[in-house]
Amino acid sequence: MSTGIVVAVLFAAVLHAAWNAIAHAIPDRLIGFVLIQVAGAVIAVPMVLATPLPAAGSWPWLLLSVAVHVVYLVLLMRGYRLGHFSQVYPLTRGASPLLVAGGAALLIGEVPGPVQLLGVVIISVGLGILVFAGGVPGRAQLPSITAALLTGVSIAAYTTIDGIGVRAAGTTAGYAGWLFLLMGPAIPLVALAMRGRKLLAQLRPHRTLGLTGGLLSVGAYGLVLWAQTRGALAPVAALRESSVVIAAVIGVVRFGEPFGRWRIISSILVAAGVVLVSV
């Protein structure tokens, strides 16, 4: 991959870790995700108006991605409600690169070279190690671990779907705009049904933080979609998941979690994997 693609995806990783930290920092997870989705939908409006309509062949992929994204958001909310940020986030991201590599190979015949594939595997192992940064998970953590693993499967699914869809769309910004616009109302409508008139008052204290998270979310995934039109899906997915190391740093700084030897080992492995997938 070119240096420009690598830099763009690594910047997307920073943005992704930041918006996930924001989502976790808002105590009421539902409120946090409502604000993030509202911001994404609002930002999507000018994107849709200013760009060409995605090509007809991309719409089945786009609509399927919207459905998978909604499932992903529900699972991610559940994981953050049940578990710790430093454990749930690595689990959700760690399995994705390998699953994307398999999906890309099966659906579009895109197989990374041996060196890049080794990089994908090393990044996945490095991310998986972070799960044990806080000790061996116990029985009480099984619900959050299950939710996180299912979230990882959904991430791999929408990453592969969008990689195919955005290439068929003929417009990265148009595809991203319609994606965020169509999936934006789902969580807010569910929240409105659950909270009723109380919802608006519950949103106000967190509106600045939540809307900032939505802006970061659009920027992060927009960059990834752009990269997927110019690079192989599996290496792009693996590079993006380096956000887990960034999230570990955020966990230390923002949530007071110790860095420890597991995070050091993980960071070294992820850095080595990033070098390999960039070759």
C-alpha positions as protocol buffer text, in pm:
chain_id: "A"
residue {
  index: 1
  type: MET
  ca { x: 0 y: 0 z: 0 }
}
residue {
  index: 2
  type: SER
  ca { x: 111 y: 355 z: -66 }
}
residue {
  index: 3
  type: THR
  ca { x: 228 y: 579 z: 217 }
}
residue {
  index: 4
  type: GLY
  ca { x: -80 y: 799 z: 170 }
}
residue {
  index: 5
  type: ILE
  ca { x: -318 y: 506 z: 229 }
}
residue {
  index: 6
  type: VAL
  ca { x: -124 y: 390 z: 536 }
}
residue {
  index: 7
  type: VAL
  ca { x: -126 y: 739 z: 689 }
}
residue {
  index: 8
  type: ALA
  ca { x: -499 y: 784 z: 615 }
}
residue {
  index: 9
  type: VAL
  ca { x: -594 y: 453 z: 777 }
}
residue {
  index: 10
  type: LEU
  ca { x: -374 y: 511 z: 1081 }
}
residue {
  index: 11
  type: PHE
  ca { x: -536 y: 854 z: 1126 }
}
residue {
  index: 12
  type: ALA
  ca { x: -874 y: 683 z: 1094 }
}
residue {
  index: 13
  type: ALA
  ca { x: -761 y: 448 z: 1372 }
}
residue {
  index: 14
  type: VAL
  ca { x: -693 y: 745 z: 1600 }
}
residue {
  index: 15
  type: LEU
  ca { x: -1036 y: 892 z: 1526 }
}
residue {
  index: 16
  type: HIS
  ca { x: -1202 y: 554 z: 1580 }
}
residue {
  index: 17
  type: ALA
  ca { x: -1039 y: 497 z: 1918 }
}
residue {
  index: 18
  type: ALA
  ca { x: -1140 y: 850 z: 2020 }
}
residue {
  index: 19
  type: TRP
  ca { x: -1510 y: 814 z: 1934 }
}
residue {
  index: 20
  type: ASN
  ca { x: -1530 y: 475 z: 2104 }
}
residue {
  index: 21
  type: ALA
  ca { x: -1373 y: 625 z: 2416 }
}
residue {
  index: 22
  type: ILE
  ca { x: -1636 y: 899 z: 2404 }
}
residue {
  index: 23
  type: ALA
  ca { x: -1912 y: 638 z: 2368 }
}
residue {
  index: 24
  type: HIS
  ca { x: -1777 y: 458 z: 2674 }
}
residue {
  index: 25
  type: ALA
  ca { x: -1725 y: 777 z: 2875 }
}
residue {
  index: 26
  type: ILE
  ca { x: -2093 y: 876 z: 2860 }
}
residue {
  index: 27
  type: PRO
  ca { x: -2246 y: 680 z: 3151 }
}
residue {
  index: 28
  type: ASP
  ca { x: -2581 y: 622 z: 2978 }
}
residue {
  index: 29
  type: ARG
  ca { x: -2467 y: 415 z: 2678 }
}
residue {
  index: 30
  type: LEU
  ca { x: -2795 y: 458 z: 2492 }
}
residue {
  index: 31
  type: ILE
  ca { x: -2776 y: 836 z: 2519 }
}
residue {
  index: 32
  type: GLY
  ca { x: -2417 y: 835 z: 2396 }
}
residue {
  index: 33
  type: PHE
  ca { x: -2500 y: 629 z: 2088 }
}
residue {
  index: 34
  type: VAL
  ca { x: -2810 y: 837 z: 2011 }
}
residue {
  index: 35
  type: LEU
  ca { x: -2600 y: 1153 z: 1999 }
}
residue {
  index: 36
  type: ILE
  ca { x: -2329 y: 988 z: 1790 }
}
residue {
  index: 37
  type: GLN
  ca { x: -2584 y: 858 z: 1538 }
}
residue {
  index: 38
  type: VAL
  ca { x: -2769 y: 1191 z: 1519 }
}
residue {
  index: 39
  type: ALA
  ca { x: -2444 y: 1374 z: 1448 }
}
residue {
  index: 40
  type: GLY
  ca { x: -2354 y: 1120 z: 1180 }
}
residue {
  index: 41
  type: ALA
  ca { x: -2691 y: 1159 z: 1008 }
}
residue {
  index: 42
  type: VAL
  ca { x: -2674 y: 1540 z: 1016 }
}
residue {
  index: 43
  type: ILE
  ca { x: -2322 y: 1542 z: 868 }
}
residue {
  index: 44
  type: ALA
  ca { x: -2439 y: 1297 z: 602 }
}
residue {
  index: 45
  type: VAL
  ca { x: -2702 y: 1537 z: 462 }
}
residue {
  index: 46
  type: PRO
  ca { x: -2458 y: 1777 z: 288 }
}
residue {
  index: 47
  type: MET
  ca { x: -2251 y: 1478 z: 176 }
}
residue {
  index: 48
  type: VAL
  ca { x: -2554 y: 1328 z: 3 }
}
residue {
  index: 49
  type: LEU
  ca { x: -2658 y: 1661 z: -152 }
}
residue {
  index: 50
  type: ALA
  ca { x: -2311 y: 1748 z: -279 }
}
residue {
  index: 51
  type: THR
  ca { x: -2210 y: 1414 z: -431 }
}
residue {
  index: 52
  type: PRO
  ca { x: -2341 y: 1190 z: -710 }
}
residue {
  index: 53
  type: LEU
  ca { x: -2585 y: 912 z: -627 }
}
residue {
  index: 54
  type: PRO
  ca { x: -2400 y: 582 z: -578 }
}
residue {
  index: 55
  type: ALA
  ca { x: -2423 y: 350 z: -879 }
}
residue {
  index: 56
  type: ALA
  ca { x: -2717 y: 108 z: -887 }
}
residue {
  index: 57
  type: GLY
  ca { x: -2493 y: -195 z: -835 }
}
residue {
  index: 58
  type: SER
  ca { x: -2378 y: -68 z: -496 }
}
residue {
  index: 59
  type: TRP
  ca { x: -2723 y: -28 z: -339 }
}
residue {
  index: 60
  type: PRO
  ca { x: -2781 y: -392 z: -236 }
}
residue {
  index: 61
  type: TRP
  ca { x: -2446 y: -381 z: -55 }
}
residue {
  index: 62
  type: LEU
  ca { x: -2525 y: -41 z: 95 }
}
residue {
  index: 63
  type: LEU
  ca { x: -2863 y: -150 z: 233 }
}
residue {
  index: 64
  type: LEU
  ca { x: -2717 y: -474 z: 369 }
}
residue {
  index: 65
  type: SER
  ca { x: -2441 y: -272 z: 536 }
}
residue {
  index: 66
  type: VAL
  ca { x: -2698 y: -44 z: 703 }
}
residue {
  index: 67
  type: ALA
  ca { x: -2868 y: -348 z: 858 }
}
residue {
  index: 68
  type: VAL
  ca { x: -2538 y: -498 z: 977 }
}
residue {
  index: 69
  type: HIS
  ca { x: -2424 y: -162 z: 1118 }
}
residue {
  index: 70
  type: VAL
  ca { x: -2740 y: -137 z: 1329 }
}
residue {
  index: 71
  type: VAL
  ca { x: -2676 y: -486 z: 1469 }
}
residue {
  index: 72
  type: TYR
  ca { x: -2315 y: -385 z: 1536 }
}
residue {
  index: 73
  type: LEU
  ca { x: -2420 y: -75 z: 1729 }
}
residue {
  index: 74
  type: VAL
  ca { x: -2665 y: -270 z: 1946 }
}
residue {
  index: 75
  type: LEU
  ca { x: -2400 y: -532 z: 2026 }
}
residue {
  index: 76
  type: LEU
  ca { x: -2136 y: -266 z: 2096 }
}
residue {
  index: 77
  type: MET
  ca { x: -2369 y: -83 z: 2336 }
}
residue {
  index: 78
  type: ARG
  ca { x: -2433 y: -408 z: 2520 }
}
residue {
  index: 79
  type: GLY
  ca { x: -2062 y: -485 z: 2541 }
}
residue {
  index: 80
  type: TYR
  ca { x: -1979 y: -141 z: 2680 }
}
residue {
  index: 81
  type: ARG
  ca { x: -2264 y: -167 z: 2930 }
}
residue {
  index: 82
  type: LEU
  ca { x: -2144 y: -505 z: 3060 }
}
residue {
  index: 83
  type: GLY
  ca { x: -1766 y: -483 z: 3038 }
}
residue {
  index: 84
  type: HIS
  ca { x: -1458 y: -264 z: 3068 }
}
residue {
  index: 85
  type: PHE
  ca { x: -1341 y: -49 z: 2777 }
}
residue {
  index: 86
  type: SER
  ca { x: -987 y: -196 z: 2785 }
}
residue {
  index: 87
  type: GLN
  ca { x: -1122 y: -548 z: 2740 }
}
residue {
  index: 88
  type: VAL
  ca { x: -1433 y: -507 z: 2524 }
}
residue {
  index: 89
  type: TYR
  ca { x: -1269 y: -283 z: 2262 }
}
residue {
  index: 90
  type: PRO
  ca { x: -975 y: -518 z: 2185 }
}
residue {
  index: 91
  type: LEU
  ca { x: -1209 y: -816 z: 2160 }
}
residue {
  index: 92
  type: THR
  ca { x: -1444 y: -641 z: 1918 }
}
residue {
  index: 93
  type: ARG
  ca { x: -1156 y: -540 z: 1691 }
}
residue {
  index: 94
  type: GLY
  ca { x: -912 y: -831 z: 1724 }
}
residue {
  index: 95
  type: ALA
  ca { x: -1087 y: -1099 z: 1521 }
}
residue {
  index: 96
  type: SER
  ca { x: -1199 y: -866 z: 1243 }
}
residue {
  index: 97
  type: PRO
  ca { x: -885 y: -855 z: 1023 }
}
residue {
  index: 98
  type: LEU
  ca { x: -866 y: -1233 z: 986 }
}
residue {
  index: 99
  type: LEU
  ca { x: -1239 y: -1262 z: 916 }
}
residue {
  index: 100
  type: VAL
  ca { x: -1216 y: -983 z: 657 }
}
residue {
  index: 101
  type: ALA
  ca { x: -924 y: -1161 z: 492 }
}
residue {
  index: 102
  type: GLY
  ca { x: -1135 y: -1475 z: 463 }
}
residue {
  index: 103
  type: GLY
  ca { x: -1442 y: -1286 z: 339 }
}
residue {
  index: 104
  type: ALA
  ca { x: -1245 y: -1093 z: 77 }
}
residue {
  index: 105
  type: ALA
  ca { x: -1083 y: -1413 z: -50 }
}
residue {
  index: 106
  type: LEU
  ca { x: -1417 y: -1595 z: -78 }
}
residue {
  index: 107
  type: LEU
  ca { x: -1631 y: -1314 z: -221 }
}
residue {
  index: 108
  type: ILE
  ca { x: -1396 y: -1124 z: -452 }
}
residue {
  index: 109
  type: GLY
  ca { x: -1090 y: -1347 z: -478 }
}
residue {
  index: 110
  type: GLU
  ca { x: -868 y: -1090 z: -307 }
}
residue {
  index: 111
  type: VAL
  ca { x: -591 y: -1279 z: -130 }
}
residue {
  index: 112
  type: PRO
  ca { x: -312 y: -1080 z: 42 }
}
residue {
  index: 113
  type: GLY
  ca { x: 47 y: -1172 z: -34 }
}
residue {
  index: 114
  type: PRO
  ca { x: 235 y: -1390 z: 217 }
}
residue {
  index: 115
  type: VAL
  ca { x: 404 y: -1095 z: 388 }
}
residue {
  index: 116
  type: GLN
  ca { x: 83 y: -893 z: 417 }
}
residue {
  index: 117
  type: LEU
  ca { x: -109 y: -1197 z: 542 }
}
residue {
  index: 118
  type: LEU
  ca { x: 158 y: -1254 z: 806 }
}
residue {
  index: 119
  type: GLY
  ca { x: 114 y: -889 z: 908 }
}
residue {
  index: 120
  type: VAL
  ca { x: -262 y: -938 z: 939 }
}
residue {
  index: 121
  type: VAL
  ca { x: -211 y: -1244 z: 1161 }
}
residue {
  index: 122
  type: ILE
  ca { x: 47 y: -1065 z: 1380 }
}
residue {
  index: 123
  type: ILE
  ca { x: -185 y: -766 z: 1427 }
}
residue {
  index: 124
  type: SER
  ca { x: -474 y: -996 z: 1523 }
}
residue {
  index: 125
  type: VAL
  ca { x: -255 y: -1180 z: 1776 }
}
residue {
  index: 126
  type: GLY
  ca { x: -132 y: -849 z: 1916 }
}
residue {
  index: 127
  type: LEU
  ca { x: -486 y: -725 z: 1958 }
}
residue {
  index: 128
  type: GLY
  ca { x: -598 y: -1051 z: 2116 }
}
residue {
  index: 129
  type: ILE
  ca { x: -323 y: -1025 z: 2378 }
}
residue {
  index: 130
  type: LEU
  ca { x: -479 y: -703 z: 2506 }
}
residue {
  index: 131
  type: VAL
  ca { x: -776 y: -906 z: 2629 }
}
residue {
  index: 132
  type: PHE
  ca { x: -551 y: -1040 z: 2907 }
}
residue {
  index: 133
  type: ALA
  ca { x: -409 y: -700 z: 3005 }
}
residue {
  index: 134
  type: GLY
  ca { x: -643 y: -691 z: 3304 }
}
residue {
  index: 135
  type: GLY
  ca { x: -598 y: -1059 z: 3395 }
}
residue {
  index: 136
  type: VAL
  ca { x: -758 y: -1381 z: 3275 }
}
residue {
  index: 137
  type: PRO
  ca { x: -1131 y: -1323 z: 3211 }
}
residue {
  index: 138
  type: GLY
  ca { x: -1360 y: -1496 z: 3461 }
}
residue {
  index: 139
  type: ARG
  ca { x: -1710 y: -1644 z: 3438 }
}
residue {
  index: 140
  type: ALA
  ca { x: -1869 y: -1311 z: 3535 }
}
residue {
  index: 141
  type: GLN
  ca { x: -1720 y: -1154 z: 3222 }
}
residue {
  index: 142
  type: LEU
  ca { x: -1867 y: -1410 z: 2982 }
}
residue {
  index: 143
  type: PRO
  ca { x: -2169 y: -1194 z: 2882 }
}
residue {
  index: 144
  type: SER
  ca { x: -1949 y: -898 z: 2790 }
}
residue {
  index: 145
  type: ILE
  ca { x: -1700 y: -1123 z: 2611 }
}
residue {
  index: 146
  type: THR
  ca { x: -1979 y: -1288 z: 2412 }
}
residue {
  index: 147
  type: ALA
  ca { x: -2121 y: -950 z: 2310 }
}
residue {
  index: 148
  type: ALA
  ca { x: -1772 y: -831 z: 2214 }
}
residue {
  index: 149
  type: LEU
  ca { x: -1699 y: -1138 z: 2000 }
}
residue {
  index: 150
  type: LEU
  ca { x: -2033 y: -1108 z: 1819 }
}
residue {
  index: 151
  type: THR
  ca { x: -1954 y: -741 z: 1765 }
}
residue {
  index: 152
  type: GLY
  ca { x: -1625 y: -846 z: 1606 }
}
residue {
  index: 153
  type: VAL
  ca { x: -1810 y: -1073 z: 1364 }
}
residue {
  index: 154
  type: SER
  ca { x: -2044 y: -788 z: 1268 }
}
residue {
  index: 155
  type: ILE
  ca { x: -1743 y: -558 z: 1214 }
}
residue {
  index: 156
  type: ALA
  ca { x: -1586 y: -808 z: 977 }
}
residue {
  index: 157
  type: ALA
  ca { x: -1920 y: -844 z: 795 }
}
residue {
  index: 158
  type: TYR
  ca { x: -1981 y: -474 z: 735 }
}
residue {
  index: 159
  type: THR
  ca { x: -1614 y: -411 z: 650 }
}
residue {
  index: 160
  type: THR
  ca { x: -1625 y: -672 z: 374 }
}
residue {
  index: 161
  type: ILE
  ca { x: -1968 y: -560 z: 254 }
}
residue {
  index: 162
  type: ASP
  ca { x: -1864 y: -195 z: 238 }
}
residue {
  index: 163
  type: GLY
  ca { x: -1536 y: -281 z: 70 }
}
residue {
  index: 164
  type: ILE
  ca { x: -1733 y: -434 z: -215 }
}
residue {
  index: 165
  type: GLY
  ca { x: -2010 y: -174 z: -212 }
}
residue {
  index: 166
  type: VAL
  ca { x: -1791 y: 137 z: -214 }
}
residue {
  index: 167
  type: ARG
  ca { x: -1592 y: 6 z: -508 }
}
residue {
  index: 168
  type: ALA
  ca { x: -1913 y: -41 z: -705 }
}
residue {
  index: 169
  type: ALA
  ca { x: -2053 y: 298 z: -599 }
}
residue {
  index: 170
  type: GLY
  ca { x: -1827 y: 521 z: -806 }
}
residue {
  index: 171
  type: THR
  ca { x: -1830 y: 778 z: -523 }
}
residue {
  index: 172
  type: THR
  ca { x: -1677 y: 726 z: -180 }
}
residue {
  index: 173
  type: ALA
  ca { x: -1835 y: 1036 z: -26 }
}
residue {
  index: 174
  type: GLY
  ca { x: -2176 y: 955 z: -174 }
}
residue {
  index: 175
  type: TYR
  ca { x: -2164 y: 597 z: -45 }
}
residue {
  index: 176
  type: ALA
  ca { x: -2051 y: 712 z: 302 }
}
residue {
  index: 177
  type: GLY
  ca { x: -2317 y: 984 z: 311 }
}
residue {
  index: 178
  type: TRP
  ca { x: -2604 y: 749 z: 231 }
}
residue {
  index: 179
  type: LEU
  ca { x: -2469 y: 489 z: 474 }
}
residue {
  index: 180
  type: PHE
  ca { x: -2466 y: 731 z: 768 }
}
residue {
  index: 181
  type: LEU
  ca { x: -2794 y: 893 z: 664 }
}
residue {
  index: 182
  type: LEU
  ca { x: -2983 y: 562 z: 641 }
}
residue {
  index: 183
  type: MET
  ca { x: -2849 y: 402 z: 957 }
}
residue {
  index: 184
  type: GLY
  ca { x: -2863 y: 725 z: 1161 }
}
residue {
  index: 185
  type: PRO
  ca { x: -3231 y: 715 z: 1268 }
}
residue {
  index: 186
  type: ALA
  ca { x: -3238 y: 353 z: 1395 }
}
residue {
  index: 187
  type: ILE
  ca { x: -3088 y: 396 z: 1745 }
}
residue {
  index: 188
  type: PRO
  ca { x: -3255 y: 735 z: 1810 }
}
residue {
  index: 189
  type: LEU
  ca { x: -3598 y: 589 z: 1719 }
}
residue {
  index: 190
  type: VAL
  ca { x: -3542 y: 294 z: 1954 }
}
residue {
  index: 191
  type: ALA
  ca { x: -3437 y: 535 z: 2229 }
}
residue {
  index: 192
  type: LEU
  ca { x: -3745 y: 751 z: 2169 }
}
residue {
  index: 193
  type: ALA
  ca { x: -3970 y: 447 z: 2199 }
}
residue {
  index: 194
  type: MET
  ca { x: -3797 y: 345 z: 2523 }
}
residue {
  index: 195
  type: ARG
  ca { x: -3754 y: 684 z: 2692 }
}
residue {
  index: 196
  type: GLY
  ca { x: -4036 y: 892 z: 2545 }
}
residue {
  index: 197
  type: ARG
  ca { x: -4048 y: 1259 z: 2645 }
}
residue {
  index: 198
  type: LYS
  ca { x: -3762 y: 1215 z: 2891 }
}
residue {
  index: 199
  type: LEU
  ca { x: -3516 y: 1155 z: 2607 }
}
residue {
  index: 200
  type: LEU
  ca { x: -3450 y: 1519 z: 2516 }
}
residue {
  index: 201
  type: ALA
  ca { x: -3369 y: 1617 z: 2875 }
}
residue {
  index: 202
  type: GLN
  ca { x: -3138 y: 1317 z: 2907 }
}
residue {
  index: 203
  type: LEU
  ca { x: -2952 y: 1414 z: 2590 }
}
residue {
  index: 204
  type: ARG
  ca { x: -2874 y: 1773 z: 2691 }
}
residue {
  index: 205
  type: PRO
  ca { x: -2595 y: 1714 z: 2949 }
}
residue {
  index: 206
  type: HIS
  ca { x: -2395 y: 1504 z: 2705 }
}
residue {
  index: 207
  type: ARG
  ca { x: -2475 y: 1674 z: 2373 }
}
residue {
  index: 208
  type: THR
  ca { x: -2133 y: 1832 z: 2312 }
}
residue {
  index: 209
  type: LEU
  ca { x: -1936 y: 1517 z: 2388 }
}
residue {
  index: 210
  type: GLY
  ca { x: -2175 y: 1288 z: 2201 }
}
residue {
  index: 211
  type: LEU
  ca { x: -2199 y: 1504 z: 1890 }
}
residue {
  index: 212
  type: THR
  ca { x: -1820 y: 1528 z: 1883 }
}
residue {
  index: 213
  type: GLY
  ca { x: -1809 y: 1149 z: 1888 }
}
residue {
  index: 214
  type: GLY
  ca { x: -2042 y: 1141 z: 1588 }
}
residue {
  index: 215
  type: LEU
  ca { x: -1818 y: 1378 z: 1392 }
}
residue {
  index: 216
  type: LEU
  ca { x: -1514 y: 1163 z: 1467 }
}
residue {
  index: 217
  type: SER
  ca { x: -1707 y: 851 z: 1368 }
}
residue {
  index: 218
  type: VAL
  ca { x: -1793 y: 987 z: 1024 }
}
residue {
  index: 219
  type: GLY
  ca { x: -1436 y: 1100 z: 965 }
}
residue {
  index: 220
  type: ALA
  ca { x: -1290 y: 767 z: 1076 }
}
residue {
  index: 221
  type: TYR
  ca { x: -1508 y: 548 z: 858 }
}
residue {
  index: 222
  type: GLY
  ca { x: -1503 y: 785 z: 563 }
}
residue {
  index: 223
  type: LEU
  ca { x: -1123 y: 752 z: 551 }
}
residue {
  index: 224
  type: VAL
  ca { x: -1148 y: 373 z: 572 }
}
residue {
  index: 225
  type: LEU
  ca { x: -1399 y: 361 z: 284 }
}
residue {
  index: 226
  type: TRP
  ca { x: -1166 y: 576 z: 75 }
}
residue {
  index: 227
  type: ALA
  ca { x: -874 y: 346 z: 155 }
}
residue {
  index: 228
  type: GLN
  ca { x: -1080 y: 40 z: 58 }
}
residue {
  index: 229
  type: THR
  ca { x: -1116 y: 175 z: -296 }
}
residue {
  index: 230
  type: ARG
  ca { x: -738 y: 193 z: -326 }
}
residue {
  index: 231
  type: GLY
  ca { x: -602 y: -97 z: -121 }
}
residue {
  index: 232
  type: ALA
  ca { x: -675 y: -463 z: -42 }
}
residue {
  index: 233
  type: LEU
  ca { x: -949 y: -511 z: 217 }
}
residue {
  index: 234
  type: ALA
  ca { x: -762 y: -731 z: 466 }
}
residue {
  index: 235
  type: PRO
  ca { x: -453 y: -508 z: 511 }
}
residue {
  index: 236
  type: VAL
  ca { x: -672 y: -197 z: 535 }
}
residue {
  index: 237
  type: ALA
  ca { x: -886 y: -369 z: 802 }
}
residue {
  index: 238
  type: ALA
  ca { x: -575 y: -478 z: 994 }
}
residue {
  index: 239
  type: LEU
  ca { x: -426 y: -128 z: 984 }
}
residue {
  index: 240
  type: ARG
  ca { x: -751 y: 23 z: 1107 }
}
residue {
  index: 241
  type: GLU
  ca { x: -758 y: -209 z: 1406 }
}
residue {
  index: 242
  type: SER
  ca { x: -431 y: -61 z: 1530 }
}
residue {
  index: 243
  type: SER
  ca { x: -679 y: 174 z: 1698 }
}
residue {
  index: 244
  type: VAL
  ca { x: -680 y: -80 z: 1981 }
}
residue {
  index: 245
  type: VAL
  ca { x: -328 y: 23 z: 2084 }
}
residue {
  index: 246
  type: ILE
  ca { x: -440 y: 387 z: 2076 }
}
residue {
  index: 247
  type: ALA
  ca { x: -742 y: 289 z: 2284 }
}
residue {
  index: 248
  type: ALA
  ca { x: -507 y: 126 z: 2537 }
}
residue {
  index: 249
  type: VAL
  ca { x: -326 y: 456 z: 2576 }
}
residue {
  index: 250
  type: ILE
  ca { x: -661 y: 634 z: 2615 }
}
residue {
  index: 251
  type: GLY
  ca { x: -752 y: 376 z: 2879 }
}
residue {
  index: 252
  type: VAL
  ca { x: -440 y: 468 z: 3077 }
}
residue {
  index: 253
  type: VAL
  ca { x: -480 y: 845 z: 3040 }
}
residue {
  index: 254
  type: ARG
  ca { x: -859 y: 882 z: 3057 }
}
residue {
  index: 255
  type: PHE
  ca { x: -979 y: 583 z: 3261 }
}
residue {
  index: 256
  type: GLY
  ca { x: -675 y: 535 z: 3487 }
}
residue {
  index: 257
  type: GLU
  ca { x: -600 y: 180 z: 3367 }
}
residue {
  index: 258
  type: PRO
  ca { x: -241 y: 49 z: 3406 }
}
residue {
  index: 259
  type: PHE
  ca { x: -43 y: -1 z: 3082 }
}
residue {
  index: 260
  type: GLY
  ca { x: 142 y: -315 z: 3194 }
}
residue {
  index: 261
  type: ARG
  ca { x: 353 y: -570 z: 3007 }
}
residue {
  index: 262
  type: TRP
  ca { x: 64 y: -714 z: 2803 }
}
residue {
  index: 263
  type: ARG
  ca { x: -7 y: -376 z: 2646 }
}
residue {
  index: 264
  type: ILE
  ca { x: 365 y: -328 z: 2575 }
}
residue {
  index: 265
  type: ILE
  ca { x: 386 y: -669 z: 2403 }
}
residue {
  index: 266
  type: SER
  ca { x: 66 y: -598 z: 2212 }
}
residue {
  index: 267
  type: SER
  ca { x: 193 y: -260 z: 2095 }
}
residue {
  index: 268
  type: ILE
  ca { x: 517 y: -413 z: 1966 }
}
residue {
  index: 269
  type: LEU
  ca { x: 331 y: -686 z: 1775 }
}
residue {
  index: 270
  type: VAL
  ca { x: 82 y: -443 z: 1624 }
}
residue {
  index: 271
  type: ALA
  ca { x: 362 y: -208 z: 1518 }
}
residue {
  index: 272
  type: ALA
  ca { x: 546 y: -500 z: 1354 }
}
residue {
  index: 273
  type: GLY
  ca { x: 225 y: -608 z: 1178 }
}
residue {
  index: 274
  type: VAL
  ca { x: 164 y: -255 z: 1051 }
}
residue {
  index: 275
  type: VAL
  ca { x: 510 y: -256 z: 892 }
}
residue {
  index: 276
  type: LEU
  ca { x: 442 y: -590 z: 723 }
}
residue {
  index: 277
  type: VAL
  ca { x: 101 y: -502 z: 578 }
}
residue {
  index: 278
  type: SER
  ca { x: 248 y: -177 z: 449 }
}
residue {
  index: 279
  type: VAL
  ca { x: 512 y: -357 z: 241 }
}
